[in-house]
Amino acid sequence: MTIKVSQIPGPKVLEIAQQEKELLATSTKCWDTPAGPVEAKGIYFKDEDGNVLMDWTNGMVVILGHNHPQWNKAIIDQLSKFVYFNGPDFVYNVQKEAARILTEITPGKWKKKVFFCNSGTEANEAAIKIARISQKKNLIVGFIGAFHGRTQGSLSLTASKSVQRKGYTAYLNNSFSVPYPYCYRCWYNMTYPSCDLYCIRIIERYFQHNLPPDDIAAFIYEPVQCEGGYIVPPRESFKLLKSILDKYGILMIADEVQTGFGKSGYMFASSYFEVEPQIITLAKAISNGLPMGATVFEASLDFKEQGMHSNTFGGNALACRSLVEVYNIINQENLLERVRKLGDYFKNKLIELMNDSKVIGDVRVLGMLVGIEFVKDKKTKEPAREIRDFIIRKAYEKGLLLLSCGQSVIRITASYIITEEEIDQGIRIIREAVEEAEKRFL
C-alpha cells in the first residue's frame, strides 16, 4: 500500500462516526480524525471511502505492523485448536510458555512469577495489590504526569490530566504523586545537568516530612511518561531513584505498558535506564493487538493464599500464543537494533524540522517513543494545544494518522517495520501541516 487520498474524512467514515456518537459512551474518540479502517497492512490502512493512509498511531500496540504474515499464521493455528480455556483455573502449555518467556527476559536475575490479565490498568491494579499485601504497607507513591490506568486503584496514581480523575472520589487511600523529571518544563525551574537531578533527590525530603518511608509499599514509575507527553528523562534518573528506594526498603514498580517489548530499542525501557524493578507491568505491545496484560514480579512477593487475586480471561490461549510469536519475531528480525536505528533517524529528521519551525519547542525520542511538543512561543514555552490539534487534522487530511498526548504533544508510535523512506514521507506531511499552522496562528 501507499498513501492515496481524496476526501478525508469521506462520507462513509463520517456516517459511521455519527452513528458511533449515538451508540458509544463518551471516551477518547478522535472525532476530528476518525480513521474508519476496513483493512490494513504494514503501516497503512484503507478506509471506508477507499482512501489509503499511513498509520503512525497503532504501532503503540501493533508493533509488527498490521497483518504480519508469520504472526497471522500463528494466531490462525491457535484459533484452530482452542481460544479460551479458563487459564486462571487450569493449566495449558501456551500459557506456561508465555509466562516462562516473561520471567526470563524481564530485568532482574531473581526467581519471578507472572499474573496474566487483559489490560494495562489491570496489570497495575495487580501490582498495587502485590506490593501492599506483601509489604504489609499501604502507601504507594508515583509521579505527577503519570498515566497508570482508569480503574479505581490505578486511577489513584494517574496524574496526567485532571479530567481523568475529576468526580471519581474517593480514590485508593494512601496514594501520593511527586514531580517527574520533565526537563523541558522543570517543576523547580532548574536546568539539567547542573540541577544534579534535584527532582529525584528531593524525594528523600518528602520522606522526612509527609511520606513516612516505613509506610510506603512501593514507588511506581513510567520509564518514559507516555500519555503525559512522551517525556524522556535523563538516563541516570531512575538509577538514582532506585538507590533511594533500596535505602528505605521500598519496592519499585515499573509501568512498562507503553514502553515494553522493544519500544525503547531495549526489550524493556528499564534496561535502558539501568534499573531492575521488583515488579513490572505490561500490556499493549506484548500481544500485538490482542487484549493482554501481565504483571511480572519477584516470586517472594507472591500472594500467600489462593483466591486473593484472579480474573476470568487472563492468560487466554490466543493472547498467549500471540505473545510467544511476537517475542520470536522480535528476535528473528533483529527488531531491537532496528528500533534503535530508526529512533536515531527519527530524531535527526525531527530536530531539523524543529530548527526550521517557530512552533516546535521540543523533540523527545527514545527508540520508537517519539514526542513533538508544540508551543506558541519558544521562549515562554506556552503550550499550543490549538496548533497541535490543527496539525494533527491537516496531517490526517494529507494521509497521515497521528495521536496527541500531554498538553500539546504529538506522539508518534509507528510499527517497528517502518522504513526510512516512509519516515521521510510522513515528516514531509508534518512539515507541510506545521507551515500551514504557522501561517494561520502566527
Secondary structure, 3 states (H helix, E strand, C coil): CCCECCCCCCHHHHHHHHHHHHHCCCCCCCCCCCCCEEEEEECEEEECCCCEEEECCHHHCCCCCECCHHHHHHHHHHHCCCCCCCCCCCCCHHHHHHHHHHHHHCCCCCCEEEEEECCHHHHHHHHHHHHHHHHCCCEEEEECCCCCCCCHHHHCCCCCCHHHCCCCCCCCCCEEEECCCCHHHCCCCCCCCCCCCHHHHCHHHHHHHCCCHHHEEEEEECCCECCCCCECCCCCHHHHHHHHHHHHCCEEEEECCCCCCCCCCCCCHHHHCCCCCCEEEECHHHHCCCCCEEEEEEHHHCCCCCCCCCCCCCCCHHHHHHHHHHHHHHHHCCHHHHHHHHHHHHHHHHHHHHHHCCCEEEEEEECCEEEEEEECCCCCCCECHHHHHHHHHHHHHCCEECEEECCCEEEECCCCCCCHHHHHHHHHHHHHHHHHHHHHHC
